[in-house]
Amino acid sequence: MSRPRLTLVVNNQIPCAQDGPRAGQKSWSNRFEPYALKVSAPDLWSAYFRQRFVSPREVALFCDVSFQTALNWWGAITAPASHIALLMLLTDPGAAEFFQSEVGRAA
């Protein structure tokens, strides 16, 4: 027995009336473009690390990563993994505000 299929029929010749008021934006996914956020993440993290720490060596010691990894973050080559992001957000009360203001400026 086959399952019923849904067929979508589109007619571009008939315009849709859009007289009603539009609802406000409700989802974060519509507010930020995921690809743009992914591309800008290394720059955001570099700015954050430069604000919070004195040097890449300090970043490496605090995050328990290699000096090369810290250099990559410091120089905006790569962004940290999620567990490092959580570490920063949980240990720095100003981290969320920093990222919110930086992303808000870029958006």
MOTAQUI-V612957 format. One record per residue. RES is the residue in one small letter. PHI is phi in degrees with one decimal (none if undefined). OMEGA is omega in degrees with one decimal (* if undefined). Layout:
# MOTAQUI-V612957
res:RES phi:PHI omega:OMEGA
res:RES phi:PHI omega:OMEGA
This chain:
# MOTAQUI-V612957
res:m phi:none omega:-179.1
res:s phi:-93.0 omega:-180.0
res:r phi:-82.5 omega:175.9
res:p phi:-66.2 omega:-179.1
res:r phi:-112.5 omega:176.7
res:l phi:-93.1 omega:179.6
res:t phi:-115.7 omega:177.9
res:l phi:-100.4 omega:179.0
res:v phi:-110.6 omega:-178.3
res:v phi:-115.3 omega:176.8
res:n phi:-124.7 omega:-179.0
res:n phi:-83.8 omega:-179.7
res:q phi:-81.3 omega:-177.4
res:i phi:-102.7 omega:-180.0
res:p phi:-72.7 omega:177.5
res:c phi:-91.3 omega:177.2
res:a phi:-77.2 omega:179.4
res:q phi:-129.9 omega:-176.9
res:d phi:-82.3 omega:-174.5
res:g phi:-71.4 omega:177.9
res:p phi:-68.5 omega:-179.8
res:r phi:-86.7 omega:178.1
res:a phi:-73.9 omega:177.9
res:g phi:-67.9 omega:-179.3
res:q phi:-68.3 omega:-174.1
res:k phi:-117.9 omega:-176.0
res:s phi:-117.3 omega:177.6
res:w phi:-66.1 omega:-177.4
res:s phi:-64.9 omega:176.9
res:n phi:-84.0 omega:-176.5
res:r phi:-85.8 omega:-179.9
res:f phi:-119.0 omega:174.8
res:e phi:-85.6 omega:-175.4
res:p phi:-56.5 omega:-178.5
res:y phi:-66.4 omega:179.1
res:a phi:-63.6 omega:177.9
res:l phi:-65.6 omega:178.7
res:k phi:-64.3 omega:-178.7
res:v phi:-68.5 omega:-177.4
res:s phi:-86.9 omega:-177.1
res:a phi:-56.1 omega:179.1
res:p phi:-58.6 omega:178.1
res:d phi:-67.1 omega:177.9
res:l phi:-62.4 omega:-179.1
res:w phi:-67.6 omega:177.7
res:s phi:-60.7 omega:178.9
res:a phi:-62.2 omega:179.3
res:y phi:-64.5 omega:-179.0
res:f phi:-62.4 omega:179.4
res:r phi:-67.9 omega:177.7
res:q phi:-76.1 omega:-173.3
res:r phi:-86.5 omega:-174.1
res:f phi:-115.4 omega:-178.3
res:v phi:-84.7 omega:-174.7
res:s phi:-152.4 omega:175.5
res:p phi:-61.4 omega:178.9
res:r phi:-62.1 omega:177.8
res:e phi:-64.9 omega:176.4
res:v phi:-61.2 omega:-179.0
res:a phi:-60.0 omega:-179.6
res:l phi:-67.7 omega:-178.3
res:f phi:-65.8 omega:-175.5
res:c phi:-89.0 omega:-179.1
res:d phi:57.1 omega:176.7
res:v phi:-126.3 omega:178.9
res:s phi:-69.9 omega:178.5
res:f phi:-61.8 omega:179.3
res:q phi:-63.0 omega:177.4
res:t phi:-62.3 omega:178.3
res:a phi:-62.1 omega:176.6
res:l phi:-62.6 omega:178.5
res:n phi:-63.4 omega:177.6
res:w phi:-69.1 omega:-177.8
res:w phi:-61.1 omega:-177.8
res:g phi:-90.6 omega:178.2
res:a phi:61.4 omega:175.1
res:i phi:-80.6 omega:178.2
res:t phi:-136.2 omega:175.0
res:a phi:-110.8 omega:180.0
res:p phi:-69.0 omega:177.0
res:a phi:-74.6 omega:-173.9
res:s phi:-61.4 omega:-178.7
res:h phi:-67.1 omega:175.8
res:i phi:-73.3 omega:177.1
res:a phi:-59.8 omega:177.4
res:l phi:-63.6 omega:177.9
res:l phi:-57.5 omega:-179.6
res:m phi:-65.4 omega:-178.5
res:l phi:-66.7 omega:-179.2
res:l phi:-82.5 omega:-177.2
res:t phi:-102.4 omega:-178.8
res:d phi:-122.1 omega:-179.3
res:p phi:-61.5 omega:-179.1
res:g phi:-92.2 omega:-176.0
res:a phi:-63.6 omega:-177.8
res:a phi:-61.4 omega:178.9
res:e phi:-64.5 omega:178.2
res:f phi:-58.5 omega:-177.4
res:f phi:-67.2 omega:178.6
res:q phi:-62.4 omega:-179.8
res:s phi:-70.2 omega:179.7
res:e phi:-66.5 omega:-179.6
res:v phi:-69.5 omega:177.8
res:g phi:-61.9 omega:177.4
res:r phi:-68.4 omega:-177.3
res:a phi:-77.5 omega:-175.5
res:a phi:-79.7 omega:*
